[in-house]
Amino acid sequence: MYRGFIISLATLAAFTITNLYSKSNLEMARTAAFATLVMSQLLFVFECRTEKSGTRWQNPFGNIYLTLSVMISTSMLLAVIYVPLLQPIFHTVPLDVNVLLLVLGLAGLGALI
């Protein structure tokens, strides 16, 4: 429950900050919130591998199938955001570097707390 709460706060923060940063560009704020939610889940899966310790004490490449799955999922997320053919289907817009760094920072926040 705790981790779900952190992910929801990070997603809302991404939406709010991006909406302010982009001067009320709703599409960009939605895309940033979507990307934060997906990346948070993809990072969280590494913490779910064991109940004994956090991600800091594990080899991220210990399960190659999990690592490949996360890499493929991340590639799919980037495709949905940056491939022009997919943007109208998923109602996304390209994120600039500042917003992308915000997304990565907020998505990784749960692993640090």
N, C-alpha and C positions, 0 to 999 in steps of 0.2 A: 504494500500500500504506500509505503514511504517513497519508494522509487517512482511509482506512478504519479504521485503528487509532485515530485521534483520535475519529472518529464512534462507534466501539464503546465507547471509554472514556467519552464524554459520555453515551451511552445508559445504560451501567451506573451512572454517577454519578447520573443522573436517577432511576433506579429506587431506588438505595440511599438517596439523600437524601430522596426523597419517602416512601419506606417508613418512615424514621425520623421525618420531619416529621408524617406522618399516623398515627403510632402503629400501624404494621403494617397499614395499609389496603392490602391487596394489589391490589385493583382500581384504586385511585388510582395506585399505584406503576407498575402495568403501563401504564395510560393515559399517564402522564408519560413512560415509556420509549418508548412507541409514538410519541407526539407529538415527542419529541426526535429520534428516528430519522428521521421524515418531514421535520421542519423542517431537519435537518442536510443531508439530501439535496437539499431544495429550495434551500437556500442554496449548496450545493456546485455546483449546475448553473451558477450564474453564473461560477464560477471555471473551468469547463470550456470556456468560450467561446473561449479563446485559450491558447496555450502560452507566450506571451511575457511576460505580466504578470499580476499578481493582480487581484482585484476592486477594489481601491482605485483603480486607474488606469483603470477602464472606466466608461462611462456605463451604468447599470443599465437604462436605457430604450432602449438602442441596438438591441435586437431586441425589438420590440413583441410578437411572437408568444410569445417565451420569457417575457416579463414577464407577459403575460395567462395563460399556462399555469401559471405559479407562483402567480398570484393565485387562479385557479380551484382549483388543488390545495390551496392554503391554506384556501380556503372549504370545500372538501370535508372537510378534516381537522377544521375547527371544527364542521362539521355532524355528523360522526361522534361528536365529543366532547359537543356541547351539545344536539343535537336528541333529545328523549326517545324518539322512535320508532326512531331508529337505535342508541341506546345498547345495548339488549339484543342486537341483531344482531351488533355488533362488540365486545360486552363491555367497554364503556367507561363511565366516570363523569365528571361535570363536574369540571374542575380549578378550584381557586380562584385568585385573582390571584397569590398568592405562588408557587404551583407553576407557573403559566403563565409568570411572569417567569423562574423557574429554567430552564424548558424553552427559552425564547428565548435566555437567556444561554449555556446549554450548547450549544445548536445553533449559535450564532454563534461559539463558541470556536475552531473550526477555521479560520475565516477570519482570525482574529487571530494565530494561531500560524504 
